[in-house]
Amino acid sequence: MTTAFGTPLVGDAALGPRRVTTIGECMVELAPEQQAGLFQQNFAGDTFNTLWYLKSLQPDWTTRYFTRVGDDAISAEMLSMMVNAGIDADHIAKDPERSVGLYLISLDQGERSFTYWRNQSAARLLGADRSALERAVEGMDLIYISGITLAILDDAGRATLLDVLRHARAAGATVAFDSNLRVRLWPSVDAMCAAIMQAAAVSDIVLPSYDDEADFFGDADPQATIDRYLGAGAGSVIVKNGAGPVHYSHFGATGVVVPQVQSTIVDTTSAGDSFNAGFFAELGRSGDVEASIRLACEVAHQVIARRGALVALDLDKLSIV
C-alpha cells in the first residue's frame, strides 16, 4: 500500500499537503458573453484548468504548472495570472520566437465547440528540454497530463515526456492521465489511439470519457474501457460518462457512482477538467475513491452552471471538502 495517490492510507494526517505538477498548454480563451458579439478574455487549457481547480479545493497543496510560453506581453499576463492564483510557474520557459495559443468558444444550448489558433504555440516545444521536464516533476506526489498534452508535441517531444514520466513513476510519483481525445489535433485516428495507449502504459490513474472512447476505440460499454486501460498497465480507471453513472476500477475495488441530476447547464467547457480536480483533491486527502468521484461530480456541476473554463467555486456547497 502506497502513501501517494494510488491507494493512500485513509485518514492518515501524516501525509500532509500534496505536491502536484500538471503538464500541457495554457491558452488565451475568448468566451462568449450573453450579448452577441462580445467575448471575455481569460486564460485556460485542460491540464491548467485541472490544476487551477485543484488549488481552489486544496489551497495548501503545492501546485506547479509546466509548459512553455512566449516572451511577450500576453505571455507575461498569463504568468501573472498563474502566480496570483498561487500556482508555481517557476519552471515555465520563455520562448522569444513563439507566443501562446488562442481559442474561441462557441455555445449551442450549453454544449461547446472550439476554434483554435495554436500552430505556433510555444507549448508545442515543452518536450524539447528533458532536463527542464525532469526538474519540474522531481519530488512530486502526482503528475498529470492529458491526450491534448500528447497531441501538441512532435514524436520526439512525446517520447521524451513519456520517458520522463516512466522514470518519475519508478521513483514513486503517481502519474495520472486523461485521454481527452481530440482527433483534429492528430494526423490520424490511428496515430491518436496509439499515442493514448502508450501514455496509459506509464500511468497509474486514467480518467477517460466513455463517449469518446466508444467513438474512437469502439468500446461497447464502460467496462470495456476499464478493461483496456487496466490491460495497458493502469491501476485505476475512472470512466466519466456525461451526466450518467461513473464506472470505476481502482486498485482492485470496483463499482459505479450515480451523480445527482444537474438541471442547470450553461457551458460544459472544463466539465471534465474540474471533475479531475475534484477527484484528485479528495483522493489525495482521504483515499476514498467513491467519495472522490462524488466530489468530482459536485465540482463539475458547479462549473457547467456558469460561463467559461475557470469559475469561482462555492466551497460551502461542496459536501465533502
LOKOL-629799 format. One record per residue (C-alpha): x, z, y; residue number from 1; residue in three letters. Coordinates in steps of 0.05 Angstrom, whole numbers, padded with zeros to 5 digits. Layout:
N
BANU      X      Z      Y resi resn
BANU      X      Z      Y  NUM  ALA
...
//
This chain:
321
BANU      X      Z      Y resi resn
BANU  00000  00000  00000    1  MET
BANU  00028 -00020  00067    2  THR
BANU  00021  00014  00134    3  THR
BANU  00019 -00050  00174    4  ALA
BANU -00043 -00093  00178    5  PHE
BANU -00054 -00115  00106    6  GLY
BANU -00082 -00051  00076    7  THR
BANU -00067  00005  00126    8  PRO
BANU -00078  00077  00108    9  LEU
BANU -00148  00094  00134   10  VAL
BANU -00146  00145  00190   11  GLY
BANU -00071  00153  00189   12  ASP
BANU -00058  00175  00261   13  ALA
BANU  00017  00170  00249   14  ALA
BANU  00012  00095  00250   15  LEU
BANU  00005  00096  00326   16  GLY
BANU -00003  00036  00372   17  PRO
BANU  00009 -00033  00343   18  ARG
BANU  00056 -00088  00364   19  ARG
BANU  00026 -00158  00364   20  VAL
BANU  00053 -00227  00381   21  THR
BANU  00009 -00288  00384   22  THR
BANU  00038 -00358  00389   23  ILE
BANU  00007 -00420  00417   24  GLY
BANU -00015 -00455  00481   25  GLU
BANU -00049 -00426  00542   26  CYS
BANU -00081 -00478  00587   27  MET
BANU -00116 -00486  00653   28  VAL
BANU -00191 -00481  00638   29  GLU
BANU -00244 -00514  00681   30  LEU
BANU -00310 -00481  00662   31  ALA
BANU -00377 -00507  00689   32  PRO
BANU -00415 -00464  00738   33  GLU
BANU -00491 -00461  00740   34  GLN
BANU -00492 -00510  00798   35  GLN
BANU -00479 -00581  00772   36  ALA
BANU -00411 -00609  00790   37  GLY
BANU -00377 -00542  00804   38  LEU
BANU -00324 -00513  00759   39  PHE
BANU -00287 -00446  00756   40  GLN
BANU -00212 -00448  00744   41  GLN
BANU -00187 -00400  00692   42  ASN
BANU -00131 -00396  00640   43  PHE
BANU -00146 -00396  00566   44  ALA
BANU -00126 -00422  00497   45  GLY
BANU -00146 -00399  00428   46  ASP
BANU -00088 -00354  00409   47  THR
BANU -00083 -00328  00480   48  PHE
BANU -00157 -00313  00482   49  ASN
BANU -00150 -00270  00419   50  THR
BANU -00092 -00232  00449   51  LEU
BANU -00129 -00221  00515   52  TRP
BANU -00190 -00192  00480   53  TYR
BANU -00146 -00151  00434   54  LEU
BANU -00112 -00120  00495   55  LYS
BANU -00181 -00104  00523   56  SER
BANU -00201 -00069  00459   57  LEU
BANU -00134 -00034  00447   58  GLN
BANU -00100 -00025  00514   59  PRO
BANU -00045  00019  00487   60  ASP
BANU -00020 -00034  00438   61  TRP
BANU  00040 -00078  00454   62  THR
BANU  00013 -00149  00462   63  THR
BANU  00062 -00205  00471   64  ARG
BANU  00049 -00279  00481   65  TYR
BANU  00098 -00334  00462   66  PHE
BANU  00093 -00404  00489   67  THR
BANU  00127 -00449  00540   68  ARG
BANU  00103 -00465  00610   69  VAL
BANU  00128 -00506  00669   70  GLY
BANU  00168 -00483  00729   71  ASP
BANU  00113 -00498  00779   72  ASP
BANU  00060 -00462  00818   73  ALA
BANU  00004 -00466  00767   74  ILE
BANU  00050 -00441  00712   75  SER
BANU  00071 -00383  00756   76  ALA
BANU -00002 -00367  00768   77  GLU
BANU -00015 -00367  00693   78  MET
BANU  00043 -00319  00680   79  LEU
BANU  00019 -00272  00735   80  SER
BANU -00050 -00270  00702   81  MET
BANU -00018 -00251  00636   82  MET
BANU  00024 -00196  00666   83  VAL
BANU -00035 -00169  00705   84  ASN
BANU -00074 -00165  00640   85  ALA
BANU -00019 -00121  00610   86  GLY
BANU  00009 -00176  00565   87  ILE
BANU  00083 -00183  00554   88  ASP
BANU  00104 -00251  00579   89  ALA
BANU  00179 -00239  00579   90  ASP
BANU  00192 -00286  00521   91  HIS
BANU  00158 -00346  00552   92  ILE
BANU  00207 -00400  00572   93  ALA
BANU  00200 -00445  00633   94  LYS
BANU  00210 -00520  00625   95  ASP
BANU  00228 -00555  00690   96  PRO
BANU  00208 -00623  00662   97  GLU
BANU  00137 -00605  00640   98  ARG
BANU  00077 -00563  00660   99  SER
BANU  00016 -00531  00627  100  VAL
BANU -00042 -00569  00596  101  GLY
BANU -00113 -00571  00623  102  LEU
BANU -00181 -00575  00591  103  TYR
BANU -00252 -00582  00616  104  LEU
BANU -00313 -00551  00581  105  ILE
BANU -00379 -00588  00574  106  SER
BANU -00440 -00549  00552  107  LEU
BANU -00503 -00571  00516  108  ASP
BANU -00552 -00513  00503  109  GLN
BANU -00494 -00465  00495  110  GLY
BANU -00453 -00509  00449  111  GLU
BANU -00388 -00531  00479  112  ARG
BANU -00345 -00593  00476  113  SER
BANU -00277 -00603  00508  114  PHE
BANU -00238 -00657  00545  115  THR
BANU -00162 -00645  00545  116  TYR
BANU -00102 -00666  00586  117  TRP
BANU -00044 -00636  00546  118  ARG
BANU  00003 -00691  00520  119  ASN
BANU  00060 -00669  00566  120  GLN
BANU  00047 -00595  00559  121  SER
BANU  00110 -00552  00556  122  ALA
BANU  00078 -00513  00498  123  ALA
BANU  00089 -00573  00453  124  ARG
BANU  00163 -00552  00451  125  LEU
BANU  00152 -00479  00434  126  LEU
BANU  00183 -00492  00365  127  GLY
BANU  00246 -00523  00393  128  ALA
BANU  00284 -00458  00404  129  ASP
BANU  00287 -00419  00338  130  ARG
BANU  00325 -00360  00368  131  SER
BANU  00271 -00351  00421  132  ALA
BANU  00217 -00351  00368  133  LEU
BANU  00256 -00300  00327  134  GLU
BANU  00265 -00254  00386  135  ARG
BANU  00191 -00258  00403  136  ALA
BANU  00168 -00236  00334  137  VAL
BANU  00223 -00186  00318  138  GLU
BANU  00195 -00117  00303  139  GLY
BANU  00123 -00138  00308  140  MET
BANU  00068 -00110  00263  141  ASP
BANU  00023 -00171  00269  142  LEU
BANU  00040 -00244  00285  143  ILE
BANU -00019 -00291  00296  144  TYR
BANU -00021 -00367  00300  145  ILE
BANU -00075 -00420  00293  146  SER
BANU -00085 -00491  00270  147  GLY
BANU -00080 -00512  00343  148  ILE
BANU -00011 -00479  00347  149  THR
BANU  00009 -00524  00289  150  LEU
BANU -00024 -00586  00317  151  ALA
BANU  00012 -00588  00384  152  ILE
BANU  00081 -00585  00351  153  LEU
BANU  00122 -00642  00322  154  ASP
BANU  00143 -00639  00249  155  ASP
BANU  00210 -00605  00264  156  ALA
BANU  00179 -00553  00310  157  GLY
BANU  00124 -00538  00260  158  ARG
BANU  00175 -00529  00204  159  ALA
BANU  00216 -00482  00248  160  THR
BANU  00155 -00440  00266  161  LEU
BANU  00133 -00433  00193  162  LEU
BANU  00203 -00414  00171  163  ASP
BANU  00208 -00361  00225  164  VAL
BANU  00141 -00333  00202  165  LEU
BANU  00164 -00334  00130  166  ARG
BANU  00224 -00291  00147  167  HIS
BANU  00184 -00244  00192  168  ALA
BANU  00134 -00234  00135  169  ARG
BANU  00191 -00218  00087  170  ALA
BANU  00217 -00167  00138  171  ALA
BANU  00150 -00131  00139  172  GLY
BANU  00107 -00164  00191  173  ALA
BANU  00035 -00184  00175  174  THR
BANU  00022 -00258  00190  175  VAL
BANU -00049 -00278  00208  176  ALA
BANU -00075 -00349  00215  177  PHE
BANU -00140 -00381  00240  178  ASP
BANU -00143 -00452  00212  179  SER
BANU -00181 -00475  00274  180  ASN
BANU -00189 -00547  00250  181  LEU
BANU -00186 -00596  00309  182  ARG
BANU -00177 -00664  00277  183  VAL
BANU -00169 -00701  00345  184  ARG
BANU -00102 -00665  00353  185  LEU
BANU -00074 -00694  00288  186  TRP
BANU -00053 -00764  00267  187  PRO
BANU -00099 -00759  00206  188  SER
BANU -00144 -00712  00167  189  VAL
BANU -00094 -00711  00110  190  ASP
BANU -00037 -00690  00157  191  ALA
BANU -00080 -00635  00186  192  MET
BANU -00102 -00608  00118  193  CYS
BANU -00031 -00609  00091  194  ALA
BANU -00004 -00570  00150  195  ALA
BANU -00061 -00520  00147  196  ILE
BANU -00045 -00504  00074  197  MET
BANU  00029 -00498  00090  198  GLN
BANU  00013 -00445  00142  199  ALA
BANU -00034 -00409  00095  200  ALA
BANU  00024 -00403  00046  201  ALA
BANU  00063 -00360  00095  202  VAL
BANU  00002 -00319  00118  203  SER
BANU -00026 -00252  00096  204  ASP
BANU -00093 -00259  00131  205  ILE
BANU -00132 -00324  00141  206  VAL
BANU -00194 -00328  00185  207  LEU
BANU -00227 -00397  00174  208  PRO
BANU -00295 -00421  00197  209  SER
BANU -00336 -00446  00139  210  TYR
BANU -00369 -00506  00173  211  ASP
BANU -00302 -00537  00190  212  ASP
BANU -00273 -00521  00122  213  GLU
BANU -00333 -00554  00088  214  ALA
BANU -00325 -00616  00132  215  ASP
BANU -00251 -00627  00121  216  PHE
BANU -00235 -00593  00055  217  PHE
BANU -00301 -00606  00021  218  GLY
BANU -00314 -00532  00005  219  ASP
BANU -00381 -00524 -00029  220  ALA
BANU -00392 -00453 -00004  221  ASP
BANU -00353 -00396  00030  222  PRO
BANU -00327 -00372 -00037  223  GLN
BANU -00293 -00439 -00047  224  ALA
BANU -00258 -00429  00020  225  THR
BANU -00237 -00359 -00001  226  ILE
BANU -00210 -00383 -00068  227  ASP
BANU -00170 -00440 -00037  228  ARG
BANU -00134 -00395  00013  229  TYR
BANU -00122 -00340 -00038  230  LEU
BANU -00092 -00393 -00083  231  GLY
BANU -00045 -00413 -00026  232  ALA
BANU -00018 -00342 -00023  233  GLY
BANU -00060 -00304  00028  234  ALA
BANU -00082 -00233  00011  235  GLY
BANU -00142 -00231  00057  236  SER
BANU -00191 -00286  00074  237  VAL
BANU -00247 -00273  00125  238  ILE
BANU -00296 -00332  00127  239  VAL
BANU -00334 -00338  00192  240  LYS
BANU -00399 -00375  00187  241  ASN
BANU -00430 -00382  00256  242  GLY
BANU -00489 -00335  00260  243  ALA
BANU -00491 -00329  00184  244  GLY
BANU -00462 -00278  00136  245  PRO
BANU -00386 -00266  00138  246  VAL
BANU -00356 -00271  00068  247  HIS
BANU -00290 -00237  00054  248  TYR
BANU -00238 -00221  00002  249  SER
BANU -00189 -00170  00029  250  HIS
BANU -00132 -00149 -00016  251  PHE
BANU -00177 -00143 -00076  252  GLY
BANU -00240 -00119 -00041  253  ALA
BANU -00296 -00170 -00035  254  THR
BANU -00363 -00171  00000  255  GLY
BANU -00410 -00200  00052  256  VAL
BANU -00426 -00173  00121  257  VAL
BANU -00490 -00197  00154  258  VAL
BANU -00485 -00196  00230  259  PRO
BANU -00543 -00176  00275  260  GLN
BANU -00583 -00233  00304  261  VAL
BANU -00557 -00256  00371  262  GLN
BANU -00613 -00281  00416  263  SER
BANU -00572 -00299  00478  264  THR
BANU -00525 -00358  00471  265  ILE
BANU -00497 -00384  00536  266  VAL
BANU -00428 -00410  00518  267  ASP
BANU -00396 -00409  00449  268  THR
BANU -00326 -00420  00477  269  THR
BANU -00280 -00367  00448  270  SER
BANU -00330 -00342  00397  271  ALA
BANU -00281 -00346  00340  272  GLY
BANU -00222 -00323  00383  273  ASP
BANU -00258 -00260  00405  274  SER
BANU -00282 -00248  00333  275  PHE
BANU -00210 -00248  00311  276  ASN
BANU -00191 -00198  00365  277  ALA
BANU -00246 -00150  00344  278  GLY
BANU -00225 -00157  00272  279  PHE
BANU -00152 -00142  00287  280  PHE
BANU -00169 -00084  00334  281  ALA
BANU -00208 -00046  00281  282  GLU
BANU -00166 -00066  00222  283  LEU
BANU -00103 -00041  00256  284  GLY
BANU -00138  00024  00275  285  ARG
BANU -00174  00043  00211  286  SER
BANU -00160 -00008  00156  287  GLY
BANU -00235 -00013  00141  288  ASP
BANU -00248 -00087  00130  289  VAL
BANU -00324 -00084  00137  290  GLU
BANU -00320 -00042  00200  291  ALA
BANU -00271 -00093  00226  292  SER
BANU -00319 -00150  00212  293  ILE
BANU -00377 -00114  00245  294  ARG
BANU -00337 -00101  00308  295  LEU
BANU -00313 -00173  00308  296  ALA
BANU -00386 -00196  00307  297  CYS
BANU -00405 -00149  00363  298  GLU
BANU -00348 -00173  00407  299  VAL
BANU -00364 -00246  00394  300  ALA
BANU -00438 -00233  00411  301  HIS
BANU -00418 -00206  00479  302  GLN
BANU -00372 -00265  00493  303  VAL
BANU -00421 -00321  00476  304  ILE
BANU -00474 -00290  00522  305  ALA
BANU -00431 -00308  00583  306  ARG
BANU -00396 -00369  00610  307  ARG
BANU -00322 -00383  00600  308  GLY
BANU -00270 -00365  00548  309  ALA
BANU -00249 -00298  00577  310  LEU
BANU -00304 -00250  00598  311  VAL
BANU -00302 -00175  00611  312  ALA
BANU -00326 -00135  00551  313  LEU
BANU -00376 -00078  00557  314  ASP
BANU -00337 -00029  00514  315  LEU
BANU -00391  00024  00518  316  ASP
BANU -00438 -00022  00479  317  LYS
BANU -00389 -00032  00421  318  LEU
BANU -00408  00015  00365  319  SER
BANU -00340  00024  00332  320  ILE
BANU -00282  00024  00381  321  VAL
//
